[in-house]
């Protein structure tokens, strides 16, 4: 069996990590007895999408993304339904999907995961036909994602600032949720659509969400009052968000969510304008991904 071909796509502006040493790290730590590689740098919006499509056309075996969840979504969703495998070198701020897959945040250790080339198929999900891989949502978390995306400053401090500001200014909204088995009328501060269990920064929003169970977890969260915030935070840190007060989680292969109006959603950390009604559908085991051998 010959060497496999890898294209690395580096997002130079994701997260706060400096990436100028990454090409040298790839040269030194990628197993060159197994792989031939090339490095591309995304230079403008949607450039990574073009680089991903070109890799598909040229029959690469692996597309490795050095970036955050937004970059992973941008590239990875182009690989859905193909034989080409997605690999990740986490370089973003939250790195939710990488944390869910136990991919180390250290670039050299992430390259060692690529060297082992342990592949697994995972589910993806579409919202009104637009795919995502890890976490999406509507309401408060979508507004936080929108504000964060407009701020040139990266990192948890900036993200936390918008968490606080939007907590103060936003209220619950009414939603109708329709699944194959039930219809619910709820008031929610936000609803997360969790394919993986991680929002990023090691915050598990839906601890039992699985990337290969054929279901998306709808995590319906009411607004906690200030006295309830430490309690809610404790449940999240302990990985027990499903047991927290004011939280209800529904696992379903498909759902329609009717909102009061059209507004942005959080799509793997990026804010995207969507119609009032959202239709979610799981695409089971539709993406090949290289994950850590310790991943269950």
C-alpha positions as semicolon CSV with decimal commas, in nm:
position;residue;x (nm);y (nm);z (nm)
1;X;0,000;0,000;0,000
2;X;0,142;0,339;-0,102
3;X;0,158;0,656;0,096
4;X;-0,161;0,850;0,166
5;X;-0,190;1,213;0,060
6;X;-0,274;1,481;0,317
7;X;-0,362;1,841;0,253
8;X;-0,326;2,066;0,559
9;X;-0,542;2,378;0,558
10;X;-0,428;2,639;0,810
11;X;-0,662;2,916;0,920
12;X;-0,417;3,190;1,022
13;X;-0,669;3,397;1,222
14;X;-0,855;3,135;1,426
15;X;-0,808;3,137;1,802
16;X;-0,514;3,294;1,984
17;X;-0,252;3,030;1,907
18;X;0,044;3,134;1,695
19;X;0,072;2,905;1,393
20;X;0,397;3,022;1,235
21;X;0,575;2,711;1,370
22;X;0,312;2,467;1,247
23;X;0,467;2,398;0,902
24;X;0,795;2,303;1,070
25;X;0,613;2,091;1,328
26;X;0,434;1,907;1,048
27;X;0,766;1,847;0,870
28;X;0,928;1,714;1,186
29;X;0,645;1,512;1,343
30;X;0,428;1,381;1,059
31;X;0,520;1,021;0,972
32;X;0,666;1,072;0,625
33;X;0,693;0,695;0,574
34;X;0,311;0,687;0,567
35;X;0,213;1,023;0,421
36;X;0,290;1,273;0,151
37;X;0,159;1,618;0,234
38;X;0,111;1,975;0,124
39;X;0,022;2,285;0,324
40;X;-0,229;2,550;0,220
41;X;-0,320;2,867;0,407
42;X;-0,673;3,005;0,379
43;X;-0,635;3,366;0,268
44;X;-0,990;3,500;0,252
45;X;-1,350;3,401;0,341
46;X;-1,457;3,075;0,173
47;X;-1,102;3,005;0,053
48;X;-1,090;2,697;0,276
49;X;-1,404;2,567;0,104
50;X;-1,234;2,597;-0,234
51;X;-0,924;2,422;-0,101
52;X;-1,139;2,140;0,038
53;X;-1,325;2,092;-0,290
54;X;-0,996;2,091;-0,480
55;X;-0,863;1,822;-0,244
56;X;-1,169;1,610;-0,319
57;X;-1,121;1,659;-0,693
58;X;-0,753;1,561;-0,666
59;X;-0,837;1,247;-0,465
60;X;-0,651;1,331;-0,146
61;X;-0,695;1,078;0,133
62;X;-0,699;1,314;0,433
63;X;-0,785;1,680;0,479
64;X;-0,637;1,819;0,800
65;X;-0,773;2,146;0,937
66;X;-0,565;2,366;1,165
67;X;-0,829;2,595;1,308
68;X;-1,133;2,615;1,532
69;X;-1,482;2,470;1,513
70;X;-1,586;2,718;1,245
71;X;-1,296;2,612;1,023
72;X;-1,368;2,245;1,091
73;X;-1,730;2,299;0,988
74;X;-1,634;2,494;0,676
75;X;-1,402;2,221;0,554
76;X;-1,554;1,909;0,711
77;X;-1,904;1,961;0,576
78;X;-1,759;1,947;0,223
79;X;-1,637;1,593;0,298
80;X;-1,978;1,454;0,396
81;X;-2,056;1,146;0,189
82;X;-1,701;1,119;0,049
83;X;-1,422;0,871;0,128
84;X;-1,184;1,152;0,223
85;X;-1,118;1,167;0,600
86;X;-1,117;1,480;0,815
87;X;-0,833;1,536;1,062
88;X;-0,807;1,821;1,312
89;X;-0,520;2,017;1,462
90;X;-0,707;2,225;1,721
91;X;-0,610;2,591;1,689
92;X;-0,935;2,768;1,771
93;X;-1,072;2,924;2,085
94;X;-1,324;2,666;2,209
95;X;-1,225;2,354;2,007
96;X;-1,545;2,173;2,104
97;X;-1,532;1,891;1,849
98;X;-1,166;1,820;1,922
99;X;-1,236;1,794;2,293
100;X;-1,527;1,557;2,227
101;X;-1,300;1,336;2,016
102;X;-1,012;1,351;2,270
103;X;-0,783;1,514;2,015
104;X;-0,500;1,686;2,206
105;X;-0,481;2,065;2,189
106;X;-0,103;2,043;2,152
107;X;-0,024;2,045;1,775
108;X;0,253;1,786;1,802
109;X;0,030;1,543;1,990
110;X;-0,252;1,610;1,741
111;X;-0,009;1,516;1,461
112;X;0,060;1,190;1,643
113;X;-0,314;1,116;1,628
114;X;-0,298;1,171;1,252
115;X;0,001;0,937;1,230
116;X;-0,203;0,658;1,390
117;X;-0,477;0,721;1,133
118;X;-0,757;0,570;1,344
119;X;-1,073;0,644;1,144
120;X;-1,436;0,640;1,243
121;X;-1,759;0,746;1,073
122;X;-1,963;1,007;1,260
123;X;-2,308;1,156;1,219
124;X;-2,367;1,501;1,078
125;X;-2,682;1,713;1,104
126;X;-2,853;1,958;0,869
127;X;-3,050;2,268;0,966
128;X;-3,275;2,370;0,676
129;X;-3,038;2,179;0,451
130;X;-2,720;2,343;0,586
131;X;-2,492;2,086;0,751
132;X;-2,307;2,107;1,080
133;X;-2,085;1,863;1,266
134;X;-2,073;1,948;1,635
135;X;-2,299;2,205;1,806
136;X;-2,555;2,453;1,677
137;X;-2,839;2,638;1,844
138;X;-3,086;2,923;1,859
139;X;-3,147;3,195;2,114
140;X;-2,893;3,317;2,366
141;X;-2,597;3,107;2,247
142;X;-2,657;3,217;1,888
143;X;-2,646;3,583;1,992
144;X;-2,324;3,520;2,186
145;X;-2,174;3,356;1,875
146;X;-2,286;3,648;1,658
147;X;-2,134;3,911;1,887
148;X;-1,813;3,712;1,929
149;X;-1,775;3,666;1,552
150;X;-1,785;4,044;1,501
151;X;-1,512;4,112;1,758
152;X;-1,154;4,094;1,627
153;X;-1,033;3,986;1,970
154;X;-1,023;3,609;2,024
155;X;-1,008;3,389;2,332
156;X;-1,216;3,304;2,636
157;X;-1,205;3,653;2,789
158;X;-1,379;3,802;2,486
159;X;-1,625;3,512;2,467
160;X;-1,706;3,542;2,839
161;X;-1,775;3,914;2,798
162;X;-2,057;3,839;2,553
163;X;-2,184;3,557;2,772
164;X;-2,236;3,811;3,052
165;X;-2,369;4,099;2,838
166;X;-2,628;3,884;2,663
167;X;-2,734;3,717;2,986
168;X;-2,821;4,061;3,119
169;X;-3,007;4,184;2,809
170;X;-3,184;3,877;2,669
171;X;-3,503;3,701;2,777
172;X;-3,669;3,367;2,708
173;X;-3,865;3,316;2,385
174;X;-4,154;3,081;2,300
175;X;-4,076;2,782;2,078
176;X;-4,275;2,494;1,934
177;X;-4,073;2,173;1,899
178;X;-4,207;1,894;1,680
179;X;-4,037;1,552;1,675
180;X;-4,157;1,219;1,531
181;X;-4,294;1,127;1,875
182;X;-4,410;1,450;2,042
183;X;-4,493;1,820;2,014
184;X;-4,381;2,060;2,285
185;X;-4,459;2,424;2,359
186;X;-4,170;2,569;2,559
187;X;-4,024;2,897;2,673
188;X;-3,646;2,882;2,645
189;X;-3,344;3,107;2,684
190;X;-3,172;2,895;2,422
191;X;-3,195;2,557;2,253
192;X;-2,872;2,382;2,162
193;X;-2,862;2,122;1,885
194;X;-2,592;1,888;2,013
195;X;-2,441;1,630;1,781
196;X;-2,132;1,620;2,002
197;X;-2,134;1,685;2,376
198;X;-1,904;1,988;2,378
199;X;-1,977;2,360;2,340
200;X;-1,604;2,432;2,363
201;X;-1,376;2,543;2,645
202;X;-1,449;2,201;2,800
203;X;-1,816;2,287;2,869
204;X;-2,031;1,977;2,802
205;X;-2,377;2,104;2,711
206;X;-2,537;1,761;2,663
207;X;-2,325;1,497;2,837
208;X;-2,481;1,195;2,667
209;X;-2,476;1,333;2,312
210;X;-2,299;1,095;2,076
211;X;-2,145;1,149;1,734
212;X;-2,256;0,803;1,618
213;X;-2,601;0,733;1,768
214;X;-2,813;0,864;1,478
215;X;-2,969;1,132;1,700
216;X;-2,928;1,500;1,778
217;X;-2,978;1,619;2,136
218;X;-3,208;1,918;2,172
219;X;-3,094;2,084;2,494
220;X;-3,373;2,320;2,603
221;X;-3,254;2,567;2,865
222;X;-3,467;2,819;3,055
223;X;-3,305;3,135;3,184
224;X;-3,157;3,088;3,531
225;X;-3,180;3,375;3,775
226;X;-2,853;3,511;3,920
227;X;-2,878;3,290;4,229
228;X;-2,920;2,982;4,009
229;X;-2,618;3,056;3,789
230;X;-2,357;2,895;4,020
231;X;-2,576;2,585;4,047
232;X;-2,615;2,565;3,669
233;X;-2,241;2,616;3,623
234;X;-2,165;2,338;3,870
235;X;-2,386;2,092;3,684
236;X;-2,216;2,186;3,355
237;X;-1,861;2,158;3,491
238;X;-1,946;1,819;3,643
239;X;-2,083;1,695;3,311
240;X;-2,436;1,665;3,450
241;X;-2,620;1,929;3,251
242;X;-2,900;1,681;3,184
243;X;-2,978;1,682;3,559
244;X;-2,966;2,060;3,602
245;X;-3,280;2,257;3,692
246;X;-3,446;2,439;3,401
247;X;-3,289;2,200;3,149
248;X;-3,468;1,942;2,935
249;X;-3,292;1,725;2,675
250;X;-3,466;1,544;2,391
251;X;-3,284;1,295;2,168
252;X;-3,433;1,264;1,820
253;X;-3,328;1,182;1,462
254;X;-3,533;1,473;1,330
255;X;-3,715;1,782;1,455
256;X;-3,883;2,105;1,352
257;X;-3,839;2,410;1,575
258;X;-4,079;2,699;1,522
259;X;-3,938;3,030;1,644
260;X;-4,105;3,370;1,693
261;X;-3,911;3,517;1,399
262;X;-3,624;3,464;1,158
263;X;-3,288;3,533;1,321
264;X;-2,933;3,401;1,344
265;X;-2,843;3,058;1,469
266;X;-2,512;2,938;1,604
267;X;-2,374;2,692;1,347
268;X;-2,059;2,528;1,489
269;X;-1,960;2,859;1,645
270;X;-2,044;3,077;1,345
271;X;-2,356;3,297;1,328
272;X;-2,579;3,225;1,027
273;X;-2,913;3,389;0,944
274;X;-3,193;3,132;0,916
275;X;-3,565;3,130;0,844
276;X;-3,818;3,137;1,129
277;X;-3,881;2,761;1,118
278;X;-3,583;2,527;1,159
279;X;-3,589;2,170;1,034
280;X;-3,315;1,944;1,176
281;X;-3,227;1,606;1,032
282;X;-2,946;1,366;1,128
283;X;-2,736;1,213;0,851
284;X;-2,609;0,894;1,019
285;X;-2,240;0,799;0,987
286;X;-2,187;1,037;0,698
287;X;-1,838;1,174;0,767
288;X;-1,503;0,997;0,802
289;X;-1,291;1,147;1,079
290;X;-0,955;1,067;1,236
291;X;-0,996;1,052;1,613
292;X;-0,790;0,954;1,914
293;X;-0,751;0,580;1,967
294;X;-0,876;0,630;2,325
295;X;-1,212;0,758;2,194
296;X;-1,497;0,523;2,290
